[in-house]
Amino acid sequence: MIIKDAGAPAATAPPVPRRHLPQLEGMRGLAALGVLTLHVALATGQTRWDEYPGYEQAGSGYFSALLQQLTVSLPIFFTLSGLLLYRPFAQSTLAGTARPALRPYLWRRALRTLPAYWVLITVTLLTVNRESVTGLWDVVRPVLLLQIYSDEGRMTSAGAEQTWSLSTEIAFYFALPLLAAGLHLLARGAADAARRLRRILVALAVPVVVAVAYTAWVHQESMGMWPIQQLWAPKWIGFIALGMALAALTAAAEAGVSPLPAAYAVLSRRPVVCWGLALACYLLLTVSPVGDPGSSNYPGSAQAVVELVGQLLFALFAVLPLATAAGGSRLTRAVLANPVVLFLGRVSYGVYLWHIAVIYFLNGSMMGAGSFAVFWPQVLAWTLLAATASYYLVERPAMALRDRLGGPPAGTTPTVSAGPAGRR
């Protein structure tokens, strides 16, 4: 479909065909594996940590920095969510396809994320948090994903500490249709689709600036160590905006919009270059002269801002060659759509949910787990078992209910992952 009109897109235009992009699912699987490895490194003392007297960990030299900077894995989840969930909205603005209906959108997000999460919360409340539960609110708070909005929520989060990012992502789920509506209003007055795209991209730079400013503020020394505010959405909204920008570029490319930004046109066809740049960003973060990139201590403002910018660039270069109109190159499909990586992507939401609980069940606590080389394969094996059970017993049956409760307009989105992990 070539965009040559001079006015705003018609709201009644038909949707574009749905496409399956397995390489995005594979990328999510690798990101989940990176998060698991990061937390096993912390549990086994491979990263330095000395901000709490009596719990110091010496780490293991440069290996500490390599493992600690696997924090680049987490932003991939947010970036992919922005890409996948905003794409049909971007198509509506740029190509005139049907706008996604809000009710099916919310049902799909709820069915994809909540049932498996509630199973995890039930198990961890009844086991590792049993003695910490003193009232009904201690149960209701994590069930409603409100644990990141008060320090008390941390008291019953053992085994599910990482689900703060799910709480933040749920906030993004509600905000995204509003952001999309605002971008549509901003862009629709432009004379043609290329100008509409330009307005969207410029506007999406604002959340990135907000994320940088918020990060500098929340990592001030006066905020103390690990304030609850550092888990809130403003710190992470830049990654959602990055994914939304990639969604807009992809939608524009599919619609034949011209000209596209030169950097996107060149890099989207060169996955080796992009992944080389992503690797360079990761390695530069491990040797950053700002702060202490090899420790798990709460970073100061300068280090936190440097790491945020590095993670944004890493996510951009890692995901960009996967978000093309052609669905990626042979290389991206070979690396990310082979059977092993696809299976990991399929169960990645369960990997994300269960790996810290597995650390508790195997070790009794989050720290002091001994040898990384011995403990990592144990955690991986048990996590994959739990994740596979979660997918086939909970997640897939829940997803089967989507059409009954309001399916999406036919053909509006790729049939791949959105959310912390797993298939749409």
Protein Blocks (a to p, Z undefined) as FASTA:
>chain_A
ZZfbfbdcdfkbccddddddfklmmmmmmmmmmmmmmmmmmmnopagcfkbghiacebjo
jllmmmmmmmmmmmmmmmmmmmmmmmmmmmmmmnopacddfklmmmmmmmmmmmmmmmmm
mmmmmmmmmmmpgbfklmmmmmnopmmmcfklmmmmghilmmmmmmmmmmmmmmmmmmmm
mmmmmmmmpmblklmmmmmmmmmmmmmmmmmmmmmmmmpfkloghifklmpmklmmmmmm
mmmmmmmmmmmmmnopacddfklmmmmmmmklmmmmmmmmmmmmmmocghjfkbcbdcdf
klmmmmmmmmmmmmmmmmmmmmcfkopafklmmmmmcfklmmmmmmmmmmmmmmmmmmmm
mnopaghnbpfklmmmmmmmmmmmmmmmmmmmmmmmmmmmmmmnopadehiaccbdedjb
dcZZ
